[in-house]
Amino acid sequence: MGQEPPALRPAHGTQPDHERTAGVTRNTRMSLKKDVLHGLKWVAGAKFASQIVSWVITIIVMRMLVPADYGLMAMASVFLAWCAMFVEMGLAPALVQAKEVSTQKLRQAYGLFMLVNFAVVALLVTFAPLAEQFFDEPHLANLIRLMSLQFVLTPFGLVSEVLLQRGLNFRARSLLDLSQSVITAIVTLALAWWGMGVWALALGIIVAAVYRTIAVNVVAPFPHLPLFSWHGMRELFTFGGKISASRFLWFFFTQADTVIIGRTLGGEILGVYSVALHLASLPVQRVSGILNQVAFPALARYQNDRAAIARQLLKAFELVSLVAFPVLWGMAATASDIVLVFLGRHWEEAILPLRVLALIMPFRTVVQFLPAITDAVGRPGIALQNGIVACTLMPVAFYVGTHWGIFGVAMAWALVYPIVLLINMHRMLGVIGLTMGEVALRMLPAMLSAAAMCAAVTGVHGMLVDMADRHIALAIQVGAGAIAYVAASCLLNRAAVAQVWGMVRRKRQVA
């Protein structure tokens, strides 16, 4: 036992270099595929379950609150999101990406996390009144101070999060995400029911932070004290610094619309816009959250096999497009009934921006996980360059758009964001070894099928425009859209449909 039969052994007792290399490459690719698929199974399953709960509760909460509540929350979130970029100084992804990490380096990172987070809390508490003056919104300072408490807890869970990612423990992370989402949604709903308004949203976030910190330390304990010394951390700081810089630029890009609208159009209009953007971005956030949670730690482990990564990415583009385009373009086609049925007439102004934003968001969904891939293969500078492009073009477009109100800002997304996307996507794909043409060919069938679906839904909507019960009208439109999309996909996108059907059949056989 333990010996090969003589006829199967290579000459001279050694395997030829090209065969050994090919075998290692095949094994690496199989391992990469296995790790990614295993991660997607757990993460997607948990995200799907949590979103069913949180989406339902979120819709109920939106019906209870008013646009001004969400506008105030959006203003506070600008400052909190800015501080959130610095809570781990890019060290967490640097630790995940590193091939080897010692306990000492984890202790050193722990010490830095504590210092930075406590400084962030002091900064928010001190300068909250200035934020209130900037937006001219009462209660904003107290809201920021309350929400800053989450950063007191953050450093006590970051190292454990790193350990979970390095160990590719998708099951534990998925269950944590699931339970956290459910707890947050339930707490927020209960507080909104008691009439607490915007404070229900803030306290829901604080409760979630408390739960996450305790739970992640139970699942992945790190029983070591922080070390306040950073000797030998230069390489990690270099990698993390580039990530932090790119995050800062992306923050400027993603929050510029909130700042500009809040400052020029007021809190109520900002609330309407933020809800429309939130609804249109839900698939973006969930799909990218699933893929980033799996892709970065998995691909960081196999970062040297670019060919395997490229193949998996093409499949990801195809499968994400299969879902993103029909869901979001379906939302665009039924935006009026979605708002009126689920949110109520006091959110009617959100219909137009939701329609425009939902049309452009599939493209953002499809490429949202690419920065995590370029970081995973050791090229964080790419995201930094992309951030510069976005920050140069988008804020100007948002400001110009405010001259036409909330619709003008939505049109800035529709007209200028595609330009930013093409420039940045070309740069990212070049690092991975793909071309725009290869990606477009994978996305085109889903786009054409979704366009056919939109045409069918629009036609049905025109026939039902006078129907009094909009719940039934919306249900009929959704049914007609689903039938049209399946039929168009079977005609135009057979390969992807067959692949998904094969995955479903294999899952049933295993079950």
Secondary structure in CASP SS format (residue, H / E / C, confidence):
PFRMAT SS
TARGET T0000
AUTHOR 0000-0000-0000
METHOD secondary structure of the structure
MODEL  1
M C 1.00
G C 1.00
Q C 1.00
E C 1.00
P C 1.00
P H 1.00
A H 1.00
L H 1.00
R C 1.00
P C 1.00
A H 1.00
H H 1.00
G H 1.00
T C 1.00
Q C 1.00
P C 1.00
D H 1.00
H H 1.00
E H 1.00
R H 1.00
T H 1.00
A H 1.00
G H 1.00
V H 1.00
T H 1.00
R H 1.00
N H 1.00
T H 1.00
R H 1.00
M H 1.00
S H 1.00
L H 1.00
K H 1.00
K H 1.00
D H 1.00
V H 1.00
L H 1.00
H H 1.00
G H 1.00
L H 1.00
K H 1.00
W H 1.00
V H 1.00
A H 1.00
G H 1.00
A H 1.00
K H 1.00
F H 1.00
A H 1.00
S H 1.00
Q H 1.00
I H 1.00
V H 1.00
S H 1.00
W H 1.00
V H 1.00
I H 1.00
T H 1.00
I H 1.00
I H 1.00
V H 1.00
M H 1.00
R H 1.00
M H 1.00
L C 1.00
V C 1.00
P H 1.00
A H 1.00
D H 1.00
Y H 1.00
G H 1.00
L H 1.00
M H 1.00
A H 1.00
M H 1.00
A H 1.00
S H 1.00
V H 1.00
F H 1.00
L H 1.00
A H 1.00
W H 1.00
C H 1.00
A H 1.00
M C 1.00
F C 1.00
V C 1.00
E C 1.00
M C 1.00
G C 1.00
L H 1.00
A H 1.00
P H 1.00
A H 1.00
L H 1.00
V H 1.00
Q H 1.00
A C 1.00
K C 1.00
E C 1.00
V C 1.00
S C 1.00
T H 1.00
Q H 1.00
K H 1.00
L H 1.00
R H 1.00
Q H 1.00
A H 1.00
Y H 1.00
G H 1.00
L H 1.00
F H 1.00
M H 1.00
L H 1.00
V H 1.00
N H 1.00
F H 1.00
A H 1.00
V H 1.00
V H 1.00
A H 1.00
L H 1.00
L H 1.00
V H 1.00
T H 1.00
F H 1.00
A H 1.00
P H 1.00
L H 1.00
A H 1.00
E H 1.00
Q H 1.00
F H 1.00
F H 1.00
D C 1.00
E C 1.00
P C 1.00
H C 1.00
L H 1.00
A H 1.00
N H 1.00
L H 1.00
I H 1.00
R H 1.00
L H 1.00
M H 1.00
S C 1.00
L C 1.00
Q H 1.00
F H 1.00
V H 1.00
L H 1.00
T C 1.00
P H 1.00
F H 1.00
G H 1.00
L H 1.00
V H 1.00
S H 1.00
E H 1.00
V H 1.00
L H 1.00
L H 1.00
Q H 1.00
R H 1.00
G C 1.00
L C 1.00
N C 1.00
F H 1.00
R H 1.00
A H 1.00
R H 1.00
S H 1.00
L H 1.00
L H 1.00
D H 1.00
L H 1.00
S H 1.00
Q H 1.00
S H 1.00
V H 1.00
I H 1.00
T H 1.00
A H 1.00
I H 1.00
V H 1.00
T H 1.00
L H 1.00
A H 1.00
L H 1.00
A H 1.00
W H 1.00
W C 1.00
G C 1.00
M C 1.00
G C 1.00
V H 1.00
W H 1.00
A H 1.00
L H 1.00
A H 1.00
L H 1.00
G H 1.00
I H 1.00
I H 1.00
V H 1.00
A H 1.00
A H 1.00
V H 1.00
Y H 1.00
R H 1.00
T H 1.00
I H 1.00
A H 1.00
V H 1.00
N H 1.00
V H 1.00
V H 1.00
A C 1.00
P C 1.00
F C 1.00
P C 1.00
H C 1.00
L C 1.00
P C 1.00
L C 1.00
F C 1.00
S C 1.00
W C 1.00
H C 1.00
G C 1.00
M C 1.00
R H 1.00
E H 1.00
L H 1.00
F H 1.00
T H 1.00
F H 1.00
G H 1.00
G H 1.00
K H 1.00
I H 1.00
S H 1.00
A H 1.00
S H 1.00
R H 1.00
F H 1.00
L H 1.00
W H 1.00
F H 1.00
F H 1.00
F H 1.00
T H 1.00
Q H 1.00
A H 1.00
D H 1.00
T H 1.00
V H 1.00
I H 1.00
I H 1.00
G H 1.00
R H 1.00
T H 1.00
L C 1.00
G C 1.00
G H 1.00
E H 1.00
I H 1.00
L H 1.00
G H 1.00
V H 1.00
Y H 1.00
S H 1.00
V H 1.00
A H 1.00
L H 1.00
H H 1.00
L H 1.00
A H 1.00
S H 1.00
L H 1.00
P H 1.00
V H 1.00
Q H 1.00
R H 1.00
V H 1.00
S H 1.00
G H 1.00
I H 1.00
L H 1.00
N H 1.00
Q H 1.00
V H 1.00
A H 1.00
F H 1.00
P H 1.00
A H 1.00
L H 1.00
A H 1.00
R H 1.00
Y C 1.00
Q C 1.00
N C 1.00
D C 1.00
R H 1.00
A H 1.00
A H 1.00
I H 1.00
A H 1.00
R H 1.00
Q H 1.00
L H 1.00
L H 1.00
K H 1.00
A H 1.00
F H 1.00
E H 1.00
L H 1.00
V H 1.00
S H 1.00
L H 1.00
V H 1.00
A H 1.00
F H 1.00
P H 1.00
V H 1.00
L H 1.00
W H 1.00
G H 1.00
M H 1.00
A H 1.00
A H 1.00
T C 1.00
A H 1.00
S H 1.00
D H 1.00
I H 1.00
V H 1.00
L H 1.00
V H 1.00
F H 1.00
L H 1.00
G C 1.00
R H 1.00
H H 1.00
W H 1.00
E H 1.00
E H 1.00
A H 1.00
I H 1.00
L H 1.00
P H 1.00
L H 1.00
R H 1.00
V H 1.00
L H 1.00
A H 1.00
L H 1.00
I H 1.00
M H 1.00
P H 1.00
F H 1.00
R H 1.00
T H 1.00
V H 1.00
V H 1.00
Q C 1.00
F C 1.00
L H 1.00
P H 1.00
A H 1.00
I H 1.00
T H 1.00
D H 1.00
A H 1.00
V C 1.00
G C 1.00
R C 1.00
P H 1.00
G H 1.00
I H 1.00
A H 1.00
L H 1.00
Q H 1.00
N H 1.00
G H 1.00
I H 1.00
V H 1.00
A H 1.00
C H 1.00
T H 1.00
L H 1.00
M H 1.00
P H 1.00
V H 1.00
A H 1.00
F H 1.00
Y H 1.00
V H 1.00
G H 1.00
T H 1.00
H H 1.00
W H 1.00
G H 1.00
I H 1.00
F H 1.00
G H 1.00
V H 1.00
A H 1.00
M H 1.00
A H 1.00
W H 1.00
A H 1.00
L H 1.00
V H 1.00
Y H 1.00
P H 1.00
I H 1.00
V H 1.00
L H 1.00
L H 1.00
I H 1.00
N H 1.00
M H 1.00
H H 1.00
R H 1.00
M H 1.00
L H 1.00
G H 1.00
V H 1.00
I H 1.00
G C 1.00
L C 1.00
T C 1.00
M H 1.00
G H 1.00
E H 1.00
V H 1.00
A H 1.00
L H 1.00
R H 1.00
M H 1.00
L H 1.00
P H 1.00
A H 1.00
M H 1.00
L H 1.00
S H 1.00
A H 1.00
A H 1.00
A H 1.00
M H 1.00
C H 1.00
A H 1.00
A H 1.00
V H 1.00
T H 1.00
G H 1.00
V H 1.00
H H 1.00
G H 1.00
M H 1.00
L C 1.00
V C 1.00
D C 1.00
M C 1.00
A C 1.00
D C 1.00
R H 1.00
H H 1.00
I H 1.00
A H 1.00
L H 1.00
A H 1.00
I H 1.00
Q H 1.00
V H 1.00
G H 1.00
A H 1.00
G H 1.00
A H 1.00
I H 1.00
A H 1.00
Y H 1.00
V H 1.00
A H 1.00
A H 1.00
S H 1.00
C H 1.00
L H 1.00
L H 1.00
N C 1.00
R H 1.00
A H 1.00
A H 1.00
V H 1.00
A H 1.00
Q H 1.00
V H 1.00
W H 1.00
G H 1.00
M H 1.00
V H 1.00
R H 1.00
R H 1.00
K H 1.00
R H 1.00
Q H 1.00
V H 1.00
A C 1.00
END
